[in-house]
Amino acid sequence: MSKQSKTEKDLNEGLDYVKNLPGFDRGHPHYFKEPMIDHLLEICLQLAGEIWVNRDRQVIIEHLLATEGKVTPDMIEAFKPGPEMKQGMRDARRLFTQRIFGSLYEESENAGKPEFLSGVVKEE
């Protein structure tokens, strides 16, 4: 990797498990020889992100309905999960990420190792 700014280093922190994958270097998002495959991958990534946002909000809505008996947009936006719920949401996100994107890592030498899988989602 070329000389990096502090911001780029911060963005790459905790990503050791993917550094050997094609396209890791920022500014070089070409993963495959055929550009259309890169575009399709980008579409998949965008769709997965949208699906996850909807799932996350659904969990919050269900929690608010169960505990408050009502839900408003302001309640959803202001909601802060407790530690147990937060961990459950992280675990669900990790499993979702592994299921959706696991095939991308099958060829990686680190695929299947616990440290690889546990790093799929960096703790916020």
C-alpha positions as CSV (number, residue, x, y, z in Angstrom):
1,M,0.0,0.0,0.0
2,S,1.2,3.5,-0.8
3,K,1.8,6.2,1.8
4,Q,-1.4,6.6,3.8
5,S,-3.0,9.6,5.5
6,K,-4.1,9.2,9.2
7,T,-7.7,9.0,8.0
8,E,-6.9,6.1,5.6
9,K,-5.0,4.3,8.4
10,D,-8.0,4.7,10.6
11,L,-10.4,3.3,7.9
12,N,-8.1,0.3,7.4
13,E,-7.7,-0.4,11.2
14,G,-9.0,-3.9,12.1
15,L,-9.1,-5.0,8.5
16,D,-6.1,-7.3,8.5
17,Y,-8.3,-10.3,7.8
18,V,-9.2,-8.9,4.3
19,K,-5.9,-7.3,3.2
20,N,-5.1,-10.2,0.9
21,L,-8.4,-10.0,-0.9
22,P,-8.4,-8.4,-4.4
23,G,-9.5,-4.8,-4.4
24,F,-8.5,-4.1,-0.8
25,D,-6.4,-1.0,-1.6
26,R,-8.6,2.1,-1.4
27,G,-9.0,3.9,-4.7
28,H,-8.6,0.6,-6.6
29,P,-12.1,-1.0,-6.5
30,H,-11.4,-3.5,-9.3
31,Y,-11.8,-7.0,-8.0
32,F,-12.3,-8.9,-11.2
33,K,-11.1,-8.8,-14.8
34,E,-14.6,-8.1,-16.1
35,P,-15.8,-4.6,-14.9
36,M,-19.4,-5.7,-15.1
37,I,-18.8,-8.2,-12.3
38,D,-17.4,-5.4,-10.1
39,H,-20.6,-3.4,-10.8
40,L,-22.8,-6.4,-9.9
41,L,-20.8,-6.8,-6.7
42,E,-21.3,-3.2,-5.8
43,I,-25.1,-3.6,-6.4
44,C,-25.1,-6.6,-4.1
45,L,-23.2,-4.7,-1.4
46,Q,-25.6,-1.8,-1.7
47,L,-28.7,-4.1,-1.5
48,A,-27.3,-6.0,1.5
49,G,-26.7,-2.7,3.3
50,E,-30.3,-1.6,2.6
51,I,-31.6,-5.0,3.8
52,W,-29.7,-4.7,7.0
53,V,-30.9,-1.2,7.8
54,N,-34.5,-2.5,7.3
55,R,-33.8,-5.5,9.6
56,D,-32.2,-3.3,12.2
57,R,-35.1,-0.9,12.2
58,Q,-37.6,-3.8,12.3
59,V,-35.9,-5.1,15.5
60,I,-36.2,-1.7,17.1
61,I,-39.9,-1.3,16.0
62,E,-40.7,-4.7,17.4
63,H,-38.9,-3.9,20.7
64,L,-40.7,-0.6,21.0
65,L,-44.1,-2.2,20.3
66,A,-43.4,-4.8,23.0
67,T,-42.2,-2.4,25.6
68,E,-44.0,0.8,24.9
69,G,-47.1,-0.3,23.0
70,K,-46.5,2.3,20.3
71,V,-44.0,3.5,17.8
72,T,-43.3,6.8,16.3
73,P,-40.5,7.8,13.8
74,D,-39.0,9.9,16.6
75,M,-38.9,7.0,18.9
76,I,-37.1,4.9,16.3
77,E,-34.5,7.5,15.7
78,A,-33.9,8.2,19.4
79,F,-33.8,4.5,20.4
80,K,-30.6,3.3,22.1
81,P,-30.4,-0.4,22.7
82,G,-29.3,-1.8,26.1
83,P,-26.1,-3.9,26.2
84,E,-27.8,-7.2,25.8
85,M,-29.9,-6.1,22.8
86,K,-26.9,-4.3,21.3
87,Q,-24.9,-7.6,21.5
88,G,-27.8,-9.5,20.0
89,M,-28.0,-7.0,17.1
90,R,-24.2,-7.3,16.5
91,D,-24.4,-11.1,16.5
92,A,-27.3,-11.1,14.0
93,R,-25.4,-8.7,11.8
94,R,-22.3,-10.9,11.9
95,L,-24.3,-13.9,10.9
96,F,-26.0,-12.0,8.1
97,T,-22.7,-10.8,6.8
98,Q,-21.1,-14.3,6.9
99,R,-24.1,-15.8,5.2
100,I,-24.4,-13.1,2.4
101,F,-20.7,-12.5,1.8
102,G,-19.0,-15.7,2.9
103,S,-18.6,-17.0,-0.6
104,L,-16.3,-14.0,-1.3
105,Y,-13.8,-15.3,1.2
106,E,-13.8,-19.0,0.3
107,E,-10.5,-18.6,-1.6
108,S,-8.8,-16.6,1.2
109,E,-6.2,-18.4,3.2
110,N,-7.8,-17.1,6.4
111,A,-11.4,-18.2,5.5
112,G,-13.0,-20.2,8.2
113,K,-10.6,-19.3,11.0
114,P,-12.2,-17.9,14.1
115,E,-10.2,-14.6,14.0
116,F,-11.3,-14.1,10.4
117,L,-15.0,-14.7,11.1
118,S,-15.0,-12.7,14.3
119,G,-13.6,-9.7,12.5
120,V,-16.3,-9.6,9.8
121,V,-18.0,-6.8,11.7
122,K,-15.8,-4.4,13.6
123,E,-17.3,-3.4,16.9
124,E,-18.5,0.1,17.0
